[in-house]
Amino acid sequence: MISLPVIWGWIFQTAVAFVSTVAFSVIFHTPRKEYLFTGITGGLGWLVYLVSMDMGAGAAAASFFATVALAWISRAFSFARKAPVTVFLICGIFPLVPGAGIYYTGYHFFMSDNALALETGLETIKIAVAIALGIGIVLSLPKGLFTRKK
């Protein structure tokens, strides 16, 4: 059973991911009419990541599951909103990108802590590969899975 504080934590972090994704959408010059949908995309991806981590998945596996969900909703929004998939995908992937891992890899490398730099770097590469695989798998699916039949 999942406790109420955990659920509130998920809600709060999802809301923060939503707002940060919308803020990135503004910087990325996304059309204003797509702000809500880019925020939903980023929030959903982060929520899947949080739930996966709490269910015991590692960071790379959780990133993969979150990216699959995020890419799926990006494709669905792309067809529904008649906009390029990259509008939703690039903005939505923002919360999942392992920026801290890249930073700490460089930090440990320059501080001559090579073992920790290698460990952090490998974890960051695993997350990046998981994100790339998730995007590749969903974008290779036929478009009929994302549109409604008339």
Contacts in CASP RR format, 6 or more apart in sequence:
PFRMAT RR
TARGET T0000
AUTHOR 0000-0000-0000
METHOD contacts of the structure
MODEL  1
MISLPVIWGWIFQTAVAFVSTVAFSVIFHTPRKEYLFTGITGGLGWLVYL
VSMDMGAGAAAASFFATVALAWISRAFSFARKAPVTVFLICGIFPLVPGA
GIYYTGYHFFMSDNALALETGLETIKIAVAIALGIGIVLSLPKGLFTRKK
2 54 0 8 1.000
6 54 0 8 1.000
10 47 0 8 1.000
10 50 0 8 1.000
10 51 0 8 1.000
13 46 0 8 1.000
13 47 0 8 1.000
13 50 0 8 1.000
14 43 0 8 1.000
14 44 0 8 1.000
14 46 0 8 1.000
14 47 0 8 1.000
14 50 0 8 1.000
17 39 0 8 1.000
17 42 0 8 1.000
17 43 0 8 1.000
17 45 0 8 1.000
17 46 0 8 1.000
17 47 0 8 1.000
17 95 0 8 1.000
18 39 0 8 1.000
18 40 0 8 1.000
18 42 0 8 1.000
18 43 0 8 1.000
19 39 0 8 1.000
20 94 0 8 1.000
20 95 0 8 1.000
21 38 0 8 1.000
21 39 0 8 1.000
21 41 0 8 1.000
21 42 0 8 1.000
21 43 0 8 1.000
21 91 0 8 1.000
21 92 0 8 1.000
21 94 0 8 1.000
21 95 0 8 1.000
22 35 0 8 1.000
22 36 0 8 1.000
22 38 0 8 1.000
22 39 0 8 1.000
24 38 0 8 1.000
24 91 0 8 1.000
24 92 0 8 1.000
24 94 0 8 1.000
25 34 0 8 1.000
25 35 0 8 1.000
25 38 0 8 1.000
25 39 0 8 1.000
25 91 0 8 1.000
26 35 0 8 1.000
28 90 0 8 1.000
28 91 0 8 1.000
30 38 0 8 1.000
30 87 0 8 1.000
30 91 0 8 1.000
31 83 0 8 1.000
31 87 0 8 1.000
33 81 0 8 1.000
34 81 0 8 1.000
34 83 0 8 1.000
34 87 0 8 1.000
34 88 0 8 1.000
37 77 0 8 1.000
37 81 0 8 1.000
37 88 0 8 1.000
38 87 0 8 1.000
38 88 0 8 1.000
38 91 0 8 1.000
38 92 0 8 1.000
39 91 0 8 1.000
39 92 0 8 1.000
40 73 0 8 1.000
40 77 0 8 1.000
41 70 0 8 1.000
41 73 0 8 1.000
41 74 0 8 1.000
41 77 0 8 1.000
41 88 0 8 1.000
41 89 0 8 1.000
41 91 0 8 1.000
41 92 0 8 1.000
42 70 0 8 1.000
42 91 0 8 1.000
42 92 0 8 1.000
42 93 0 8 1.000
42 94 0 8 1.000
42 95 0 8 1.000
43 92 0 8 1.000
43 95 0 8 1.000
44 69 0 8 1.000
44 70 0 8 1.000
44 73 0 8 1.000
45 66 0 8 1.000
45 67 0 8 1.000
45 69 0 8 1.000
45 70 0 8 1.000
45 73 0 8 1.000
45 92 0 8 1.000
45 95 0 8 1.000
45 96 0 8 1.000
46 66 0 8 1.000
46 95 0 8 1.000
46 96 0 8 1.000
48 62 0 8 1.000
48 65 0 8 1.000
48 66 0 8 1.000
48 69 0 8 1.000
48 70 0 8 1.000
49 62 0 8 1.000
49 63 0 8 1.000
49 65 0 8 1.000
49 66 0 8 1.000
49 95 0 8 1.000
49 96 0 8 1.000
52 58 0 8 1.000
52 61 0 8 1.000
52 62 0 8 1.000
52 65 0 8 1.000
52 66 0 8 1.000
53 59 0 8 1.000
53 62 0 8 1.000
57 65 0 8 1.000
59 123 0 8 1.000
59 126 0 8 1.000
59 127 0 8 1.000
60 123 0 8 1.000
60 126 0 8 1.000
60 127 0 8 1.000
60 129 0 8 1.000
60 130 0 8 1.000
61 130 0 8 1.000
63 96 0 8 1.000
63 98 0 8 1.000
63 127 0 8 1.000
63 130 0 8 1.000
63 131 0 8 1.000
64 130 0 8 1.000
64 131 0 8 1.000
64 133 0 8 1.000
64 134 0 8 1.000
66 96 0 8 1.000
67 93 0 8 1.000
67 96 0 8 1.000
67 130 0 8 1.000
67 131 0 8 1.000
67 133 0 8 1.000
67 134 0 8 1.000
67 135 0 8 1.000
67 138 0 8 1.000
68 134 0 8 1.000
68 137 0 8 1.000
68 138 0 8 1.000
70 89 0 8 1.000
70 92 0 8 1.000
70 93 0 8 1.000
70 96 0 8 1.000
71 89 0 8 1.000
71 134 0 8 1.000
71 135 0 8 1.000
71 136 0 8 1.000
71 137 0 8 1.000
71 138 0 8 1.000
71 139 0 8 1.000
72 138 0 8 1.000
72 146 0 8 1.000
73 88 0 8 1.000
74 85 0 8 1.000
74 88 0 8 1.000
74 89 0 8 1.000
74 92 0 8 1.000
74 138 0 8 1.000
75 85 0 8 1.000
75 138 0 8 1.000
75 139 0 8 1.000
75 141 0 8 1.000
75 143 0 8 1.000
75 146 0 8 1.000
76 146 0 8 1.000
77 83 0 8 1.000
77 88 0 8 1.000
78 84 0 8 1.000
78 85 0 8 1.000
78 87 0 8 1.000
78 88 0 8 1.000
78 146 0 8 1.000
79 143 0 8 1.000
79 146 0 8 1.000
79 147 0 8 1.000
85 139 0 8 1.000
89 135 0 8 1.000
93 131 0 8 1.000
93 135 0 8 1.000
96 131 0 8 1.000
97 131 0 8 1.000
98 123 0 8 1.000
98 124 0 8 1.000
98 127 0 8 1.000
98 128 0 8 1.000
99 124 0 8 1.000
101 120 0 8 1.000
101 121 0 8 1.000
101 123 0 8 1.000
101 124 0 8 1.000
101 127 0 8 1.000
102 121 0 8 1.000
102 124 0 8 1.000
104 120 0 8 1.000
105 117 0 8 1.000
105 120 0 8 1.000
105 121 0 8 1.000
105 124 0 8 1.000
106 117 0 8 1.000
108 114 0 8 1.000
108 116 0 8 1.000
108 117 0 8 1.000
108 120 0 8 1.000
109 117 0 8 1.000
END
